[in-house]
Amino acid sequence: MKQKIIHLENITKNYKIGTQVVRALRSVSLDIYKGEYVAIMGASGSGKSTLMNIIGCLDTPSDGKYILNNKDVSHLSDTELAKIRNTEIGFVFQVFNLLQRSSALDNVMLPLVYAGIKKEIRKQRATDILTNVGLADRMTHKPNELSGGQRQRVAIARALVNNPSLLLADEPTGNLDSVISEEIMKVFAEIHKMGNTLVMVTHEEDIARHAYRIVKLKDGNIESDTINPNPVY
């Protein structure tokens, strides 16, 4: 039986702007299983960013239930959510969020520092994962000495170094040209082959086609949830 990583049940999210209530998500239900590669798509205002924030434990729903890897995270405190993010979720953002004065190796080791992992273990783990994303010869380089694609690879390695249950990518190729974007999508394909669970938020059809399942949102609802018969490799 497949292991369920994400279980969203009737998730609603409302925002109050002045006297007006904006319903960003309207009773959304969604299951994502271990080892899946899912793209979440939608136009601006569709609710995809709100859904990503809830999946990533960056926000909590107004109503509904969210079970992440068998833990109910629907209504945890900020401190509890931070702990879940650090242990269960790896984030890759459009903006790389790297420390500019630190090497690629030090950037990747940072989550392990916060986790209290011994120095020799975190160095070995960061070295292994940078090698896996094709940066064995760039470990001592700082972000300003790397290309945009290489910086995103460092960010991907940092997201994976804690061995999270879920890798969550928000518009991961948004700042990259088409050639570099394809390179990064190949990295994601390799990560998926290793058994990792990937959820990618994107508005780009050509990027979403790399995923094995595509969920489309419209006006805070799931408009479609389909298996992609021909994912791009």
C-alpha positions as CSV (number, residue, x, y, z in Angstrom):
1,M,0.0,0.0,0.0
2,K,1.4,3.4,-1.0
3,Q,2.4,5.7,1.8
4,K,0.4,9.0,1.9
5,I,2.7,12.0,2.5
6,I,0.1,14.7,2.1
7,H,-3.6,14.5,3.0
8,L,-5.6,17.7,2.6
9,E,-9.2,17.5,3.6
10,N,-11.7,20.3,2.9
11,I,-9.0,23.0,3.2
12,T,-10.3,26.6,3.2
13,K,-8.3,29.7,3.5
14,N,-9.9,33.1,4.0
15,Y,-8.1,36.5,4.1
16,K,-9.7,39.7,5.5
17,I,-8.8,42.8,3.5
18,G,-10.5,45.7,5.2
19,T,-14.2,44.7,5.5
20,Q,-13.9,42.3,2.6
21,V,-13.3,38.5,3.0
22,V,-11.3,36.9,0.2
23,R,-11.7,33.2,-0.1
24,A,-8.3,32.0,-1.5
25,L,-9.0,28.3,-1.1
26,R,-12.5,26.8,-1.1
27,S,-12.7,23.3,0.5
28,V,-9.7,21.8,-1.3
29,S,-9.1,18.1,-0.8
30,L,-5.9,16.4,-2.2
31,D,-3.7,13.4,-1.5
32,I,-0.1,13.1,-2.5
33,Y,1.8,9.8,-2.1
34,K,5.4,9.0,-1.3
35,G,7.6,9.1,-4.5
36,E,5.1,11.2,-6.5
37,Y,6.2,14.1,-8.7
38,V,3.3,16.6,-8.8
39,A,3.0,20.0,-10.5
40,I,0.4,22.5,-9.1
41,M,-0.6,25.0,-11.7
42,G,-2.9,28.0,-11.9
43,A,-3.1,31.6,-13.0
44,S,-2.5,34.5,-10.7
45,G,-5.2,34.5,-8.1
46,S,-6.0,30.8,-8.5
47,G,-4.9,29.9,-5.0
48,K,-1.8,28.0,-5.9
49,S,0.5,30.2,-3.8
50,T,-1.8,29.9,-0.8
51,L,-2.0,26.1,-1.3
52,M,1.8,26.0,-1.4
53,N,2.1,28.0,1.8
54,I,-0.2,25.6,3.6
55,I,1.5,22.4,2.2
56,G,4.9,24.0,3.2
57,C,3.6,24.7,6.7
58,L,4.3,28.4,6.1
59,D,0.6,29.1,6.9
60,T,-2.3,27.4,8.5
61,P,-5.8,26.8,7.0
62,S,-8.9,28.7,8.2
63,D,-10.7,25.4,8.2
64,G,-10.1,21.8,7.2
65,K,-7.5,19.2,8.0
66,Y,-3.8,18.8,6.8
67,I,-2.0,15.6,7.6
68,L,1.7,15.7,6.7
69,N,3.5,12.3,6.9
70,N,1.0,11.1,9.6
71,K,1.1,14.3,11.6
72,D,-1.8,16.6,11.9
73,V,-0.3,20.1,11.2
74,S,-3.6,21.9,10.6
75,H,-3.4,24.2,13.6
76,L,0.1,24.1,15.1
77,S,1.8,27.1,16.6
78,D,4.5,29.1,14.6
79,T,7.2,27.4,16.7
80,E,5.8,23.9,16.0
81,L,5.4,24.7,12.3
82,A,9.0,25.8,12.1
83,K,10.1,22.5,13.6
84,I,8.0,20.6,11.0
85,R,9.5,22.7,8.2
86,N,13.1,22.0,9.4
87,T,12.6,18.2,9.6
88,E,10.0,17.3,7.0
89,I,10.2,19.8,4.1
90,G,12.9,20.9,1.8
91,F,12.2,24.2,0.0
92,V,13.5,25.4,-3.4
93,F,12.4,29.0,-4.3
94,Q,12.6,31.2,-7.3
95,V,15.0,33.4,-5.4
96,F,17.9,31.2,-4.4
97,N,18.2,32.7,-0.8
98,L,21.9,31.8,-0.5
99,L,24.4,33.3,1.9
100,Q,26.5,35.5,-0.3
101,R,29.7,35.3,1.8
102,S,29.6,31.6,2.3
103,S,30.8,28.8,0.0
104,A,28.4,26.4,-1.7
105,L,29.5,23.7,0.8
106,D,28.8,26.0,3.8
107,N,25.4,27.0,2.4
108,V,24.4,23.4,2.0
109,M,25.6,22.5,5.5
110,L,23.6,25.3,7.2
111,P,20.4,23.3,7.8
112,L,22.5,20.6,9.5
113,V,24.1,23.2,11.7
114,Y,20.6,24.2,12.9
115,A,19.8,20.5,13.4
116,G,22.8,20.0,15.7
117,I,24.6,17.5,13.4
118,K,28.3,17.0,14.1
119,K,30.7,18.9,11.8
120,E,32.3,15.9,10.1
121,I,28.9,14.3,9.4
122,R,27.4,17.5,8.0
123,K,30.4,18.1,5.8
124,Q,30.3,14.6,4.4
125,R,26.6,14.7,3.8
126,A,26.8,18.2,2.1
127,T,29.7,17.0,-0.1
128,D,27.8,13.9,-1.2
129,I,24.7,15.8,-2.1
130,L,26.6,18.6,-4.0
131,T,28.3,15.8,-6.0
132,N,24.8,14.3,-6.8
133,V,23.6,17.6,-8.3
134,G,26.8,18.0,-10.4
135,L,28.8,20.5,-8.3
136,A,31.7,18.4,-7.1
137,D,34.1,21.0,-8.6
138,R,32.3,24.1,-7.3
139,M,32.0,23.4,-3.5
140,T,34.4,26.1,-2.4
141,H,32.9,28.7,-4.7
142,K,30.7,31.5,-3.4
143,P,27.3,32.4,-5.0
144,N,28.7,35.3,-7.0
145,E,31.2,32.9,-8.5
146,L,28.5,30.6,-9.8
147,S,26.0,30.8,-12.7
148,G,22.3,31.1,-12.0
149,G,21.8,27.4,-12.8
150,Q,24.6,26.5,-10.4
151,R,23.2,28.6,-7.6
152,Q,19.9,26.9,-8.0
153,R,21.6,23.5,-7.8
154,V,23.2,24.7,-4.5
155,A,19.7,25.6,-3.3
156,I,18.4,22.2,-4.3
157,A,21.2,20.5,-2.5
158,R,20.5,22.5,0.6
159,A,16.8,21.6,0.4
160,L,17.7,17.9,0.3
161,V,20.5,17.7,2.9
162,N,18.2,17.0,5.8
163,N,16.6,14.1,3.8
164,P,13.1,15.6,4.0
165,S,9.8,13.7,3.4
166,L,8.9,16.3,0.8
167,L,10.7,18.6,-1.6
168,L,8.6,21.7,-2.3
169,A,9.7,23.9,-5.3
170,D,8.1,27.3,-5.9
171,E,8.6,28.5,-9.5
172,P,12.1,26.9,-9.4
173,T,13.0,28.1,-12.9
174,G,11.4,31.5,-12.7
175,N,14.7,33.4,-12.7
176,L,16.4,31.2,-15.3
177,D,16.6,31.1,-19.1
178,S,15.1,28.3,-21.0
179,V,18.3,26.3,-21.5
180,I,19.3,26.5,-17.8
181,S,15.7,25.7,-16.9
182,E,15.9,22.5,-18.7
183,E,19.1,21.6,-16.9
184,I,17.4,22.2,-13.5
185,M,14.4,20.1,-14.5
186,K,16.8,17.3,-15.3
187,V,18.2,17.6,-11.8
188,F,14.6,17.3,-10.5
189,A,14.1,14.2,-12.6
190,E,17.2,12.6,-11.1
191,I,16.0,13.5,-7.6
192,H,12.6,11.9,-8.4
193,K,14.3,8.7,-9.6
194,M,16.1,8.4,-6.3
195,G,12.6,8.1,-4.7
196,N,12.0,11.6,-3.4
197,T,8.5,13.1,-3.3
198,L,8.4,16.4,-5.3
199,V,5.7,19.0,-5.4
200,M,6.3,21.9,-7.8
201,V,4.3,25.1,-8.0
202,T,4.5,26.7,-11.5
203,H,2.5,28.7,-13.9
204,E,4.5,27.5,-16.9
205,E,3.0,24.6,-19.0
206,D,6.4,23.5,-20.3
207,I,7.8,23.2,-16.8
208,A,4.7,21.4,-15.5
209,R,5.0,18.8,-18.2
210,H,8.1,17.3,-16.4
211,A,5.8,16.2,-13.6
212,Y,4.0,12.8,-13.6
213,R,0.8,14.4,-12.2
214,I,-0.6,17.9,-12.8
215,V,-3.1,19.6,-10.5
216,K,-4.7,22.7,-11.8
217,L,-6.4,25.3,-9.6
218,K,-8.9,28.0,-10.5
219,D,-10.7,30.4,-8.2
220,G,-9.6,28.5,-5.1
221,N,-10.8,25.1,-6.3
222,I,-9.1,22.2,-7.9
223,E,-10.2,22.4,-11.6
224,S,-8.4,19.2,-12.7
225,D,-6.1,16.5,-11.3
226,T,-4.6,14.4,-14.1
227,I,-1.8,11.9,-14.6
228,N,0.6,13.1,-17.2
229,P,1.1,10.2,-19.7
230,N,4.2,11.6,-21.3
231,P,6.4,13.4,-18.7
232,V,9.4,15.3,-20.2
233,Y,12.7,13.7,-19.1
